[in-house]
């Protein structure tokens, strides 16, 4: 008499329901891929069409001497000039000055807007009457469009505008200036306008970060005899570090690409003398001076500088935050 034996493997193989389960699983995977493709495709097409393609075209155009109307033939050897546009850029004093102005704005934003935003956020995070109103008033300038804000300040800072009239009314007429017409102070004035415009966003980020600081730590420090400022210095600010680093990254990238307020607020003559940034210089040369090839080279340089700064900052400043945000080993 023979004994029938079976193994788990043979039982599974003999089970007619297994192929059906596998087919259903495969159909589920295909359906998931189709759904992902449907939802991702529109955003991917827009990204390729409005971000990647312009960058590639700008890189191509930068090697050519293009006429203003872009009516050109890439096969025409007379149009191809190689790296001449880049050499011209780095040997032009106006472009070197625009790089310097841009980095002045970057550094000033970090050194002035950051500490000021942290201080105001710490004050607004305390229980006080009218706190919501103060938060709203501080954030309102950020909501305004850059063009509207620039035009408004351009009117206020005219020689006979509201700012000089106010200084005259309070007995400070000696401080009256041609705020936007004097090249020696025009860049400083632009930075003050940018601080008024964007500090609300920095304060909002800091306030959001402060919500993640446990109140129990401050209460424990107070019981141990720490003052309010000591609590902020040794407890609140270290815990606010990730928020500060994220804000600094956004501020750096935004300052490198600043365009609207400078372009709208300052007249072309003063802008070219004292306040041109890389973005305004690019538009001036590429569009209004009829040199799209040269303007494309400036755009590529601006893109590469922003990319390098972003990668370096991410590598050395955001590395710890990014590593902490990634969950690994989860199955």
Residue pairs with C-beta under 8 A, 6 or more apart in sequence:
12 18
55 300
55 303
57 296
58 296
58 299
58 300
58 303
59 296
59 300
60 74
61 292
61 293
61 296
62 85
62 86
62 293
62 294
62 296
62 297
62 299
62 300
63 80
63 81
63 82
63 83
63 85
63 293
64 72
64 74
64 79
64 80
64 81
64 293
65 78
65 79
65 80
65 81
65 84
65 85
65 293
66 72
66 79
66 291
66 292
66 293
66 296
67 290
68 290
68 291
68 292
70 292
72 79
73 79
74 80
81 293
85 293
85 294
85 296
85 297
86 297
86 300
86 301
88 294
88 297
89 95
89 294
89 297
89 298
89 301
90 96
94 272
94 276
94 281
95 278
95 281
95 298
97 276
98 276
98 277
98 278
98 280
98 281
99 278
101 187
101 274
101 275
101 276
101 277
102 255
102 256
102 258
102 277
102 278
102 279
104 187
104 191
105 187
105 190
105 191
105 194
105 255
105 258
105 277
106 251
106 252
106 255
106 256
108 191
109 191
109 194
109 195
109 198
109 251
109 252
109 255
110 248
110 251
110 252
112 191
112 195
113 195
113 198
113 199
113 202
113 251
114 202
114 244
114 247
114 248
114 251
116 195
116 199
117 199
117 202
117 203
117 205
117 206
117 247
118 206
118 237
118 240
118 244
120 138
120 199
120 203
120 206
121 203
121 206
121 207
121 210
122 206
122 210
122 232
122 236
124 131
124 134
124 135
124 138
124 203
124 207
125 207
125 210
135 203
135 207
138 199
138 200
138 203
139 200
139 201
139 203
139 204
140 200
141 149
141 196
141 197
141 198
141 199
141 200
142 197
142 198
142 199
142 200
142 201
142 204
143 200
144 197
146 197
146 260
146 261
146 264
147 260
147 264
149 193
149 197
149 261
150 193
150 260
150 261
150 263
150 264
150 265
151 264
151 265
153 193
153 265
154 180
154 264
154 265
155 161
155 162
156 162
156 163
157 163
157 164
157 179
157 180
157 189
157 265
158 164
158 180
159 176
159 178
159 181
163 179
164 176
164 177
167 173
167 175
167 176
168 176
177 185
179 185
179 186
179 189
180 186
180 189
180 265
180 266
180 267
180 270
181 267
181 270
182 270
183 270
183 273
183 274
183 275
184 274
186 266
186 270
186 271
186 274
186 275
187 274
187 275
190 261
190 262
190 265
190 266
190 275
193 261
193 265
194 258
194 261
197 261
198 251
198 254
202 247
202 251
205 243
205 246
205 247
206 240
206 243
206 244
206 247
208 243
209 240
209 242
209 243
209 244
210 236
210 240
212 239
213 235
213 236
213 239
213 240
217 235
217 239
218 231
218 235
218 236
221 230
221 231
221 234
221 235
222 231
226 234
237 244
242 321
245 317
245 318
245 321
246 318
246 321
248 313
248 317
249 310
249 313
249 314
249 317
249 318
252 309
252 310
252 313
253 306
253 309
253 310
256 278
256 302
256 305
256 306
256 309
257 279
257 302
257 306
258 277
258 279
259 277
259 279
259 280
259 283
262 271
262 275
262 276
262 277
262 279
262 280
263 271
263 280
263 283
266 275
268 284
271 280
271 284
272 284
276 284
278 298
278 301
278 302
278 305
279 302
281 298
282 295
282 298
282 299
282 302
283 295
285 291
285 294
285 295
285 298
286 292
286 294
286 295
286 296
286 298
286 299
287 295
289 295
314 322
